[in-house]
Amino acid sequence: MKVILLENLKRIGSIGEIIDVKRGFARNFLIANKKALYASKENIKEVEKIKNQLSKKDNEKKLEAKKMSEKLNKKEFVVKKLSTENKELYGSVKPTEISKIIKEKEKLDITPSMIQPIKEIRSIGKFRVKISLHSEIDAEIHIVVESAETIQ
């Protein structure tokens, strides 16, 4: 199915580009989230007209993402979790937990879907976590997992 992109999307394409994707991906994700339109003749003309506005909007999002990246880059966040004697956690540190910590400490609205741990956090130690703020801008933070004495 051919669609026209309304946003720059990582690994997919840029604004105004006409791409061919699977029907389900187009309907359930791209069109449902207003990231694309069906590639009809009318829509193609419409997107050509509003391409400048869309790229301005994308540049604003990019600037905002850059500011967030400067605030977050290389910061450390501490998580206390229950662990076994051999330093393994009961469970793991999930992106939802990381996003709550960032919201509390930095007052930044980071959704769990933006957070990509380099590897699953299942033990005590220091871990790198990548945060995708924009299709072109990423930030990297460190999560320090410490042992908690009691259940929180």
DSSP file (Angstrom, degrees, kcal/mol; ACC not computed):
  #  RESIDUE AA STRUCTURE BP1 BP2  ACC     N-H-->O    O-->H-N    N-H-->O    O-->H-N    TCO  KAPPA ALPHA  PHI   PSI    X-CA   Y-CA   Z-CA
    1    1 A M              0   0    0      0, 0.0    20,-2.8     0, 0.0     2,-0.4   0.000 360.0 360.0 360.0 133.5    0.0    0.0    0.0
    2    2 A K  E     +A   20   0A   0     18,-0.2    37,-2.1    37,-0.1     2,-0.3  -0.744 360.0 172.4 -92.4 131.9    1.4    3.4   -0.9
    3    3 A V  E     -AB  19  38A   0     16,-2.5    16,-2.4    -2,-0.4     2,-0.5  -0.929  29.5-128.9-133.3 158.6    1.3    6.2    1.6
    4    4 A I  E     -AB  18  37A   0     33,-2.9    33,-2.1    -2,-0.3     2,-0.2  -0.941  29.6-127.7-107.9 127.4    2.7    9.8    1.9
    5    5 A L  E     - B   0  36A   0     12,-2.4    11,-2.9    -2,-0.5    31,-0.3  -0.528  20.8-173.3 -78.4 138.4    4.7   10.5    5.1
    6    6 A L  S    S+     0   0    0     29,-3.2     2,-0.3    -2,-0.2    30,-0.2   0.415  73.4  37.1-105.0  -3.4    3.7   13.5    7.1
    7    7 A E  S    S-     0   0    0     28,-0.8     2,-0.6     7,-0.1    48,-0.1  -0.949  89.2-101.0-141.6 158.6    6.7   13.2    9.5
    8    8 A N        -     0   0    0     -2,-0.3     2,-0.5     6,-0.2   127,-0.3  -0.767  44.8-169.1 -78.7 123.6   10.4   12.2    9.4
    9    9 A L  B >>  -C   13   0B   0      4,-2.8     3,-2.0    -2,-0.6     4,-1.9  -0.971  25.1-111.8-122.2 129.7   10.4    8.6   10.7
   10   10 A K  T 34 S-     0   0    0     -2,-0.5   126,-0.1     1,-0.3   125,-0.0  -0.308  99.1  -1.3 -57.9 133.3   13.6    6.8   11.5
   11   11 A R  T 34 S+     0   0    0      1,-0.1    -1,-0.3   124,-0.1   124,-0.0   0.538 128.3  68.8  63.3   9.7   14.4    3.9    9.1
   12   12 A I  T <4 S-     0   0    0     -3,-2.0     2,-0.3     1,-0.3    -2,-0.2   0.710 100.7 -84.7-119.9 -54.4   11.1    4.6    7.1
   13   13 A G  B  <  -C    9   0B   0     -4,-1.9    -4,-2.8     6,-0.0    -1,-0.3  -0.980  36.2 -81.8 166.7-174.9   11.4    7.9    5.3
   14   14 A S    >   -     0   0    0     -2,-0.3     3,-2.0    -6,-0.2    -9,-0.3  -0.665  59.5 -60.1-117.0 172.2   11.1   11.7    5.3
   15   15 A I  T 3  S+     0   0    0      1,-0.3    -9,-0.2    -2,-0.2    -1,-0.1  -0.165 119.3  10.5 -53.5 134.1    8.3   14.2    5.0
   16   16 A G  T 3  S+     0   0    0    -11,-2.9    -1,-0.3     1,-0.3     2,-0.2   0.354  91.5 137.2  81.7  -6.0    6.4   14.1    1.7
   17   17 A E    <   -     0   0    0     -3,-2.0   -12,-2.4   -12,-0.1     2,-0.7  -0.523  50.3-138.1 -76.2 138.7    8.0   10.9    0.6
   18   18 A I  E     +A    4   0A   0    -14,-0.2     2,-0.3    -2,-0.2   -14,-0.2  -0.876  32.1 176.0 -98.4 118.9    5.7    8.3   -1.0
   19   19 A I  E     -A    3   0A   0    -16,-2.4   -16,-2.5    -2,-0.7     2,-0.6  -0.839  31.0-125.9-123.9 160.0    6.6    4.8    0.3
   20   20 A D  E     +A    2   0A   0     -2,-0.3     2,-0.3   -18,-0.2   -18,-0.2  -0.924  40.0 161.6-106.7 117.4    5.2    1.3   -0.1
   21   21 A V        -     0   0    0    -20,-2.8     2,-0.1    -2,-0.6    -2,-0.0  -0.822  45.0 -80.4-129.1 168.7    4.4   -0.4    3.2
   22   22 A K     >  -     0   0    0     -2,-0.3     4,-2.3     1,-0.1     5,-0.2  -0.398  42.2-117.4 -69.3 148.5    2.3   -3.3    4.3
   23   23 A R  H  > S+     0   0    0      1,-0.2     4,-2.9     2,-0.2     5,-0.3   0.886 111.5  49.7 -53.8 -47.6   -1.5   -2.7    4.7
   24   24 A G  H  > S+     0   0    0      1,-0.2     4,-2.9     2,-0.2     5,-0.4   0.897 110.9  49.1 -63.0 -42.4   -1.6   -3.4    8.4
   25   25 A F  H  >>S+     0   0    0      2,-0.2     5,-2.1     3,-0.2     4,-1.6   0.903 114.1  47.3 -63.5 -41.7    1.3   -1.1    9.2
   26   26 A A  I  <>S+     0   0    0     -4,-2.3     5,-3.2     3,-0.2     6,-0.5   0.965 120.5  35.7 -63.8 -53.3   -0.2    1.7    7.2
   27   27 A R  I  <>S+     0   0    0     -4,-2.9     5,-0.7    -5,-0.2    -2,-0.2   0.937 124.3  38.2 -68.0 -48.7   -3.7    1.4    8.6
   28   28 A N  I  <5S+     0   0    0     -4,-2.9    -3,-0.2    -5,-0.3    -1,-0.2   0.741 133.5  11.4 -82.3 -24.0   -2.9    0.6   12.2
   29   29 A F  I  X5S+     0   0    0     -4,-1.6     4,-2.1    -5,-0.4     6,-0.3   0.749 125.9  39.3-117.9 -63.6    0.2    2.7   12.8
   30   30 A L  I  4XS+     0   0    0     -5,-2.1     5,-3.3     1,-0.2     6,-1.1   0.941 126.3  31.1 -62.3 -52.1    1.0    5.3   10.2
   31   31 A I  I >4<S+     0   0    0     -5,-3.2     3,-1.4    -6,-0.2    -1,-0.2   0.892 118.1  54.9 -76.1 -38.8   -2.5    6.6    9.4
   32   32 A A  T 34<S+     0   0    0     -5,-0.7    -1,-0.2    -6,-0.5    -2,-0.2   0.852 113.4  42.7 -61.6 -35.3   -4.0    6.0   12.9
   33   33 A N  T 3<5S-     0   0    0     -4,-2.1    -1,-0.3     3,-0.0    -2,-0.2   0.221 115.0-115.6 -96.1  13.9   -1.2    8.1   14.4
   34   34 A K  T < 5S+     0   0    0     -3,-1.4    -3,-0.2     2,-0.2    -4,-0.1   0.853  81.3 124.0  54.8  39.9   -1.5   10.8   11.7
   35   35 A K  S   <S+     0   0    0     -5,-3.3   -29,-3.2    -6,-0.3   -28,-0.8   0.511  75.4  14.1-100.3 -10.3    2.1   10.1   10.5
   36   36 A A  E     -B    5   0A   0     -6,-1.1     2,-0.3   -31,-0.3   -31,-0.2  -0.978  61.5-142.6-157.0 165.4    0.9    9.4    6.9
   37   37 A L  E     -B    4   0A   0    -33,-2.1   -33,-2.9    -2,-0.3     2,-0.0  -0.924  40.4 -90.3-127.9 155.4   -1.9    9.7    4.4
   38   38 A Y  E     -B    3   0A   0     -2,-0.3     2,-1.8   -35,-0.2   -35,-0.2  -0.405  46.1-114.4 -59.9 143.9   -3.1    7.3    1.7
   39   39 A A        +     0   0    0    -37,-2.1     2,-0.2   -20,-0.1    -1,-0.1  -0.467  60.2 147.6 -86.7  68.8   -1.3    8.2   -1.6
   40   40 A S     >  -     0   0    0     -2,-1.8     4,-2.4     1,-0.1     5,-0.2  -0.576  62.5-106.9 -93.0 165.8   -4.2    9.4   -3.7
   41   41 A K  H  > S+     0   0    0      1,-0.2     4,-1.9     2,-0.2     5,-0.2   0.899 120.9  49.2 -59.7 -41.2   -3.8   12.1   -6.3
   42   42 A E  H  > S+     0   0    0      1,-0.2     4,-2.5     2,-0.2    -1,-0.2   0.930 111.6  48.3 -63.8 -45.9   -5.7   14.6   -4.1
   43   43 A N  H  > S+     0   0    0      1,-0.2     4,-2.7     2,-0.2     5,-0.2   0.873 108.3  54.4 -64.0 -37.8   -3.5   13.8   -1.0
   44   44 A I  H  X S+     0   0    0     -4,-2.4     4,-1.9     2,-0.2    -1,-0.2   0.928 111.3  45.0 -62.3 -44.6   -0.3   14.1   -3.0
   45   45 A K  H  X S+     0   0    0     -4,-1.9     4,-1.7     2,-0.2    -2,-0.2   0.918 113.1  51.7 -63.0 -43.8   -1.3   17.6   -4.1
   46   46 A E  H  X S+     0   0    0     -4,-2.5     4,-2.0     1,-0.2    -2,-0.2   0.914 109.7  48.2 -59.9 -46.0   -2.3   18.5   -0.6
   47   47 A V  H  X S+     0   0    0     -4,-2.7     4,-0.8     1,-0.2    -1,-0.2   0.869 106.8  56.8 -65.8 -37.3    1.0   17.3    0.9
   48   48 A E  H  < S+     0   0    0     -4,-1.9     3,-0.4    -5,-0.2     4,-0.3   0.894 108.9  48.1 -59.4 -38.6    2.9   19.3   -1.7
   49   49 A K  H  < S+     0   0    0     -4,-1.7     3,-0.4     1,-0.2     4,-0.2   0.909 119.1  36.5 -67.9 -42.8    1.1   22.4   -0.6
   50   50 A I  H  X S+     0   0    0     -4,-2.0     4,-2.4     1,-0.2    -1,-0.2   0.306  84.0 105.4 -97.7  10.8    1.7   21.9    3.2
   51   51 A K  H  X S+     0   0    0     -4,-0.8     4,-2.4    -3,-0.4    -1,-0.2   0.886  79.9  52.3 -57.4 -41.4    5.2   20.4    2.9
   52   52 A N  H  > S+     0   0    0     -3,-0.4     4,-2.2    -4,-0.3    -1,-0.2   0.921 109.8  48.3 -61.8 -44.8    6.8   23.7    4.2
   53   53 A Q  H  > S+     0   0    0     -4,-0.2     4,-2.5     1,-0.2    -1,-0.2   0.920 111.6  50.5 -61.2 -43.6    4.5   23.8    7.2
   54   54 A L  H  X S+     0   0    0     -4,-2.4     4,-2.3     1,-0.2    -1,-0.2   0.901 110.6  48.0 -63.2 -41.2    5.3   20.1    8.0
   55   55 A S  H  X S+     0   0    0     -4,-2.4     4,-2.2     2,-0.2    -1,-0.2   0.856 110.4  52.3 -70.7 -32.5    9.0   20.7    7.8
   56   56 A K  H  X S+     0   0    0     -4,-2.2     4,-2.2     2,-0.2    -2,-0.2   0.935 110.7  48.1 -62.9 -45.6    8.8   23.8   10.0
   57   57 A K  H  X S+     0   0    0     -4,-2.5     4,-2.2     1,-0.2    -2,-0.2   0.899 111.4  50.2 -60.8 -41.8    6.9   21.7   12.6
   58   58 A D  H  X S+     0   0    0     -4,-2.3     4,-2.2     1,-0.2    -1,-0.2   0.886 108.6  52.0 -65.2 -39.1    9.5   18.9   12.3
   59   59 A N  H  X S+     0   0    0     -4,-2.2     4,-2.4     2,-0.2    -1,-0.2   0.882 108.5  51.3 -64.6 -37.9   12.3   21.5   12.8
   60   60 A E  H  X S+     0   0    0     -4,-2.2     4,-2.4     2,-0.2    -2,-0.2   0.926 110.7  47.9 -63.3 -44.8   10.6   22.7   16.0
   61   61 A K  H  X S+     0   0    0     -4,-2.2     4,-2.4     1,-0.2    -2,-0.2   0.881 110.8  52.9 -61.8 -37.5   10.3   19.2   17.3
   62   62 A K  H  X S+     0   0    0     -4,-2.2     4,-2.2     2,-0.2    -2,-0.2   0.909 108.6  48.4 -65.6 -42.9   14.0   18.7   16.5
   63   63 A L  H  X S+     0   0    0     -4,-2.4     4,-2.1     2,-0.2    -2,-0.2   0.919 112.3  49.2 -62.1 -44.4   15.0   21.8   18.4
   64   64 A E  H  X S+     0   0    0     -4,-2.4     4,-2.2     1,-0.2    -2,-0.2   0.909 111.4  49.5 -60.7 -43.1   12.9   20.7   21.4
   65   65 A A  H  X S+     0   0    0     -4,-2.4     4,-2.4     1,-0.2    -1,-0.2   0.869 108.1  54.1 -64.7 -36.7   14.5   17.2   21.2
   66   66 A K  H  X S+     0   0    0     -4,-2.2     4,-2.2     2,-0.2    -2,-0.2   0.908 108.5  48.8 -64.6 -42.0   18.0   18.8   21.0
   67   67 A K  H  X S+     0   0    0     -4,-2.1     4,-1.9     2,-0.2    -2,-0.2   0.921 112.5  48.0 -62.7 -44.6   17.3   20.8   24.3
   68   68 A M  H  X S+     0   0    0     -4,-2.2     4,-2.4     1,-0.2     5,-0.2   0.893 109.9  53.4 -62.7 -39.3   16.1   17.6   26.0
   69   69 A S  H  X S+     0   0    0     -4,-2.4     4,-3.0     1,-0.2    -1,-0.2   0.902 107.1  50.7 -62.5 -42.4   19.1   15.7   24.8
   70   70 A E  H  < S+     0   0    0     -4,-2.2    -1,-0.2     1,-0.2    -2,-0.2   0.879 112.6  47.5 -63.5 -37.5   21.5   18.4   26.2
   71   71 A K  H  < S+     0   0    0     -4,-1.9    -2,-0.2    -5,-0.1    -1,-0.2   0.896 122.4  33.4 -68.0 -40.3   19.7   18.1   29.6
   72   72 A L  H >< S+     0   0    0     -4,-2.4     3,-2.3    -5,-0.1    -2,-0.2   0.816  83.7 117.8 -89.4 -33.0   19.7   14.3   29.7
   73   73 A N  T 3< S-     0   0    0     -4,-3.0    68,-0.2     1,-0.3    66,-0.0  -0.050  91.5  -5.5 -50.1 130.3   23.0   13.3   28.0
   74   74 A K  T 3  S+     0   0    0     66,-3.3    -1,-0.3     1,-0.2    67,-0.2   0.547  95.2 144.4  65.2  11.7   25.4   11.3   30.2
   75   75 A K    <   -     0   0    0     -3,-2.3    67,-2.9    65,-0.4     2,-0.4  -0.438  43.0-134.3 -77.2 155.6   23.2   11.8   33.3
   76   76 A E  E     -d  142   0C   0     65,-0.2     2,-0.4    -2,-0.1    67,-0.2  -0.923  16.9-169.8-113.0 137.1   23.0    9.1   35.9
   77   77 A F  E     -d  143   0C   0     65,-2.5    67,-3.1    -2,-0.4     2,-0.4  -0.989  14.9-140.3-125.2 135.1   19.8    7.9   37.5
   78   78 A V  E     -d  144   0C   0     -2,-0.4     2,-0.4    65,-0.2    67,-0.2  -0.797  15.3-172.3-100.7 134.4   19.8    5.5   40.5
   79   79 A V  E     -d  145   0C   0     65,-2.9    67,-3.1    -2,-0.4     2,-0.6  -0.990  10.9-152.0-123.3 129.8   17.2    2.7   40.8
   80   80 A K  E     +d  146   0C   0     -2,-0.4     2,-0.3    65,-0.2    67,-0.2  -0.908  25.5 165.6-104.5 124.9   16.9    0.6   44.0
   81   81 A K  E     -d  147   0C   0     65,-2.5    67,-2.3    -2,-0.6     2,-0.2  -0.954  41.2-100.7-135.4 153.3   15.7   -2.9   43.5
   82   82 A L        -     0   0    0     -2,-0.3     8,-1.8    65,-0.2     2,-0.3  -0.515  48.3-177.5 -69.8 139.7   15.5   -6.1   45.5
   83   83 A S  B     -G   89   0D   0     65,-0.4     6,-0.2     6,-0.2     2,-0.1  -0.918  25.0-114.3-139.2 164.5   18.3   -8.5   44.6
   84   84 A T    >   -     0   0    0      4,-3.1     3,-1.3    -2,-0.3     6,-0.0  -0.282  45.3 -94.0 -85.7 178.4   19.6  -12.0   45.4
   85   85 A E  T 3  S+     0   0    0      1,-0.3    -1,-0.1     2,-0.1    -2,-0.0   0.823 124.4  58.1 -65.2 -30.6   23.0  -12.7   47.0
   86   86 A N  T 3  S-     0   0    0      2,-0.1    -1,-0.3     1,-0.1    -2,-0.0   0.034 122.2-103.6 -92.4  29.8   24.7  -13.1   43.7
   87   87 A K  S <  S+     0   0    0     -3,-1.3    37,-2.3     1,-0.2     2,-0.4   0.685  76.7 136.0  63.7  25.4   23.6   -9.6   42.6
   88   88 A E  E     -H  123   0E   0     35,-0.2    -4,-3.1     1,-0.0    35,-0.3  -0.825  50.7-122.9-101.7 145.0   20.8  -10.6   40.3
   89   89 A L  E     -G   83   0E   0     33,-2.8     2,-1.1    -2,-0.4    -6,-0.2  -0.477  15.1-118.6 -84.9 153.2   17.4   -8.7   40.5
   90   90 A Y  E    S-     0   0E   0     -8,-1.8     2,-0.3    -2,-0.2    -8,-0.2  -0.816  95.0 -20.7 -83.1 101.4   14.0  -10.2   41.1
   91   91 A G  E    S-     0   0E   0     -2,-1.1     2,-0.3    31,-0.1    -2,-0.2  -0.667  95.7 -85.2  92.5-154.8   12.6   -9.1   37.8
   92   92 A S  E     -     0   0E   0     -2,-0.3     2,-0.7    30,-0.0    30,-0.2  -0.931  33.4 -92.2-147.8 170.9   14.2   -6.4   35.7
   93   93 A V  E     -H  121   0E   0     28,-2.0    28,-0.5    -2,-0.3    -2,-0.0  -0.810  48.1-157.4 -90.1 116.8   14.2   -2.6   35.3
   94   94 A K    >>  -     0   0    0     -2,-0.7     4,-1.9     1,-0.1     3,-0.5  -0.541  28.0-111.6 -95.1 158.2   11.6   -1.7   32.7
   95   95 A P  H 3> S+     0   0    0      0, 0.0     4,-2.7     0, 0.0     5,-0.2   0.824 116.8  59.9 -55.9 -33.4   11.4    1.4   30.4
   96   96 A T  H 3> S+     0   0    0      2,-0.2     4,-1.8     1,-0.2     5,-0.1   0.905 106.1  47.6 -62.4 -39.7    8.2    2.5   32.3
   97   97 A E  H <> S+     0   0    0     -3,-0.5     4,-2.0     2,-0.2    -1,-0.2   0.915 112.1  49.1 -65.7 -44.1   10.2    2.6   35.5
   98   98 A I  H  X S+     0   0    0     -4,-1.9     4,-2.3     1,-0.2    -2,-0.2   0.907 109.3  52.5 -62.7 -42.4   13.0    4.6   33.9
   99   99 A S  H  X S+     0   0    0     -4,-2.7     4,-2.1     1,-0.2    11,-0.3   0.877 108.4  50.9 -63.7 -37.1   10.5    7.0   32.4
  100  100 A K  H  X S+     0   0    0     -4,-1.8     4,-2.4     2,-0.2    -1,-0.2   0.909 109.7  50.3 -64.0 -42.4    9.0    7.7   35.8
  101  101 A I  H  X S+     0   0    0     -4,-2.0     4,-2.7     1,-0.2     5,-0.3   0.916 111.0  48.2 -63.1 -43.7   12.4    8.3   37.3
  102  102 A I  H  X>S+     0   0    0     -4,-2.3     4,-2.6     1,-0.2     6,-0.8   0.898 111.2  51.2 -64.1 -39.8   13.3   10.8   34.6
  103  103 A K  H  X5S+     0   0    0     -4,-2.1     4,-1.0     4,-0.2    -2,-0.2   0.910 113.7  44.7 -64.0 -41.7    9.9   12.6   35.0
  104  104 A E  H  <5S+     0   0    0     -4,-2.4    -2,-0.2     2,-0.1    -1,-0.2   0.941 123.5  33.0 -65.8 -49.0   10.5   12.9   38.8
  105  105 A K  H  <5S+     0   0    0     -4,-2.7    -2,-0.2    -5,-0.2    -3,-0.2   0.898 134.6  21.4 -79.5 -42.8   14.1   14.0   38.6
  106  106 A E  H  <5S-     0   0    0     -4,-2.6    -3,-0.2    -5,-0.3    -2,-0.1   0.520  89.4-129.9-108.1  -8.1   14.3   16.1   35.4
  107  107 A K     << +     0   0    0     -4,-1.0     2,-0.4    -5,-0.6    -4,-0.2   0.834  61.0 140.1  58.3  34.4   10.6   17.0   34.9
  108  108 A L        -     0   0    0     -6,-0.8     2,-1.2    -9,-0.1    -1,-0.2  -0.896  56.1-128.7-109.8 139.4   10.9   15.8   31.3
  109  109 A D        +     0   0    0     -2,-0.4     2,-0.5    -3,-0.1    -9,-0.1  -0.704  38.8 165.4 -90.8  93.3    8.1   13.9   29.6
  110  110 A I        -     0   0    0     -2,-1.2    -7,-0.1   -11,-0.3    -8,-0.1  -0.940  27.2-141.8-109.6 122.3    9.8   10.8   28.2
  111  111 A T    >>  -     0   0    0     -2,-0.5     3,-1.8     1,-0.1     4,-0.6  -0.540  21.3-117.8 -82.0 150.8    7.5    7.9   27.1
  112  112 A P  G >4 S+     0   0    0      0, 0.0     3,-0.9     0, 0.0    -1,-0.1   0.802 112.8  63.9 -56.6 -29.5    8.6    4.3   27.7
  113  113 A S  G 34 S+     0   0    0      1,-0.2    19,-0.1     3,-0.1   -17,-0.0   0.720  96.9  57.2 -69.6 -18.6    8.6    3.7   23.9
  114  114 A M  G <4 S+     0   0    0     -3,-1.8    18,-2.8    17,-0.1     2,-0.5   0.702  90.6  88.9 -79.7 -19.9   11.4    6.2   23.5
  115  115 A I  E <<  +E  131   0C   0     -3,-0.9    16,-0.2    -4,-0.6   -19,-0.0  -0.675  51.6 178.1 -90.1 126.4   13.6    4.3   26.0
  116  116 A Q  E     -E  130   0C   0     14,-3.5    14,-2.2    -2,-0.5     2,-0.1  -0.852  17.4-150.5-129.2  96.2   15.8    1.5   24.5
  117  117 A P  E     -E  129   0C   0      0, 0.0    12,-0.2     0, 0.0     3,-0.1  -0.412  16.8-134.1 -62.2 139.1   18.1   -0.2   27.0
  118  118 A I  S    S-     0   0    0     10,-1.6     2,-0.3     1,-0.2    11,-0.1   0.916  90.5  -2.0 -62.0 -42.1   21.3   -1.5   25.3
  119  119 A K  S    S-     0   0    0      9,-0.4    -1,-0.2    -3,-0.0     2,-0.0  -0.967  99.2 -77.7-142.2 160.9   20.7   -4.8   27.1
  120  120 A E        -     0   0    0     -2,-0.3     2,-1.0    -3,-0.1     3,-0.1  -0.310  42.2-129.5 -61.6 134.7   18.1   -6.0   29.5
  121  121 A I  E     +H   93   0E   0    -28,-0.5   -28,-2.0     1,-0.2    -1,-0.1  -0.748  53.4 138.9 -91.4 101.5   18.8   -4.7   33.1
  122  122 A R  E     +     0   0E   0     -2,-1.0   -33,-2.8   -30,-0.2     2,-0.3   0.288  56.9  45.1-126.7   6.3   18.6   -7.8   35.3
  123  123 A S  E    S-H   88   0E   0    -35,-0.3   -35,-0.2    -3,-0.1     2,-0.2  -0.904  89.4 -81.3-144.7 172.9   21.4   -7.3   37.8
  124  124 A I  S    S+     0   0    0    -37,-2.3     2,-0.3    -2,-0.3    22,-0.2  -0.550  81.5  68.9 -76.5 140.4   23.1   -4.7   40.0
  125  125 A G  E    S- F   0 145C   0     20,-1.3    20,-3.4    -2,-0.2     2,-0.5  -0.971  85.1 -48.9 149.5-163.0   25.5   -2.4   38.3
  126  126 A K  E     - F   0 144C   0     -2,-0.3     2,-0.4    18,-0.2    18,-0.2  -0.938  50.2-174.7-114.5 129.1   25.7    0.5   35.8
  127  127 A F  E     - F   0 143C   0     16,-2.7    16,-3.1    -2,-0.5     2,-0.4  -0.952  21.9-129.3-128.8 143.2   23.9    0.3   32.5
  128  128 A R  E     - F   0 142C   0     -2,-0.4   -10,-1.6    14,-0.2    -9,-0.4  -0.720  24.9-171.0 -87.7 138.8   23.7    2.4   29.4
  129  129 A V  E     -EF 117 141C   0     12,-2.6    12,-2.7    -2,-0.4     2,-0.4  -0.998  12.1-145.6-133.2 131.6   20.3    3.3   28.0
  130  130 A K  E     -EF 116 140C   0    -14,-2.2   -14,-3.5    -2,-0.4     2,-0.5  -0.786   8.9-160.2 -96.7 137.3   19.6    5.1   24.8
  131  131 A I  E     -EF 115 139C   0      8,-3.2     8,-2.6    -2,-0.4     2,-0.9  -0.973   8.8-148.7-119.6 120.4   16.6    7.5   24.5
  132  132 A S  E     + F   0 138C   0    -18,-2.8     6,-0.2    -2,-0.5     3,-0.1  -0.767  25.5 166.5 -90.3 104.1   15.3    8.2   21.0
  133  133 A L        -     0   0    0      4,-1.6     2,-0.3    -2,-0.9     5,-0.2   0.749  67.2  -2.2 -90.3 -26.8   14.0   11.8   21.2
  134  134 A H  S    S-     0   0    0      3,-1.8     3,-0.3   -69,-0.1    -1,-0.2  -0.943  83.2 -92.7-156.4 165.1   13.5   12.5   17.5
  135  135 A S  S    S+     0   0    0   -127,-0.3  -124,-0.1    -2,-0.3  -126,-0.1   0.762 129.2  27.5 -59.9 -21.6   14.2   10.6   14.3
  136  136 A E  S    S+     0   0    0      1,-0.1     2,-0.5  -128,-0.1    -1,-0.2   0.490 113.3  71.1-115.5  -6.9   17.7   12.2   14.2
  137  137 A I        +     0   0    0     -3,-0.3    -3,-1.8     2,-0.0    -4,-1.6  -0.951  50.9 171.9-124.2 125.8   18.4   12.9   17.9
  138  138 A D  E     - F   0 132C   0     -2,-0.5     2,-0.3    -6,-0.2    -6,-0.2  -0.904  13.9-156.3-123.1 153.8   19.2   10.4   20.6
  139  139 A A  E     - F   0 131C   0     -8,-2.6    -8,-3.2    -2,-0.3     2,-0.5  -0.919   8.4-146.0-123.9 155.6   20.4   10.9   24.2
  140  140 A E  E     + F   0 130C   0     -2,-0.3   -66,-3.3   -10,-0.2   -65,-0.4  -0.986  19.4 175.1-126.2 128.9   22.3    8.4   26.3
  141  141 A I  E     - F   0 129C   0    -12,-2.7   -12,-2.6    -2,-0.5     2,-0.4  -0.778  25.1-125.3-122.3 169.6   21.9    8.1   30.1
  142  142 A H  E     -dF  76 128C   0    -67,-2.9   -65,-2.5    -2,-0.3     2,-0.6  -0.966  13.2-155.7-118.0 133.5   23.3    5.7   32.7
  143  143 A I  E     -dF  77 127C   0    -16,-3.1   -16,-2.7    -2,-0.4     2,-0.7  -0.940   6.7-159.8-107.5 120.6   21.1    3.7   35.0
  144  144 A V  E     -dF  78 126C   0    -67,-3.1   -65,-2.9    -2,-0.6     2,-0.6  -0.898   7.3-156.8-102.8 116.5   22.8    2.7   38.3
  145  145 A V  E     -dF  79 125C   0    -20,-3.4   -20,-1.3    -2,-0.7     2,-0.3  -0.831  14.7-178.4 -97.9 122.2   21.0   -0.3   39.9
  146  146 A E  E     -d   80   0C   0    -67,-3.1   -65,-2.5    -2,-0.6     2,-0.3  -0.800  32.3 -99.4-115.9 159.6   21.6   -0.6   43.6
  147  147 A S  E     -d   81   0C   0     -2,-0.3     2,-0.4   -67,-0.2   -65,-0.2  -0.606  31.5-147.0 -79.0 133.0   20.3   -3.2   46.1
  148  148 A A        -     0   0    0    -67,-2.3   -65,-0.4    -2,-0.3     3,-0.0  -0.825   3.6-150.4 -99.3 140.5   17.3   -2.2   48.2
  149  149 A E  S    S+     0   0    0     -2,-0.4     2,-0.3   -67,-0.1    -1,-0.1   0.895  78.5  25.9 -77.1 -40.5   17.1   -3.6   51.7
  150  150 A T  S    S-     0   0    0    -68,-0.0     2,-0.2     1,-0.0    -1,-0.1  -0.805  94.0 -89.9-122.5 163.3   13.3   -3.7   51.9
  151  151 A I              0   0    0     -2,-0.3   -70,-0.1     1,-0.1    -2,-0.0  -0.529 360.0 360.0 -71.9 133.5   10.4   -3.9   49.5
  152  152 A Q              0   0    0     -2,-0.2    -1,-0.1   -72,-0.1   -71,-0.0   0.448 360.0 360.0 -91.6 360.0    9.3   -0.5   48.2
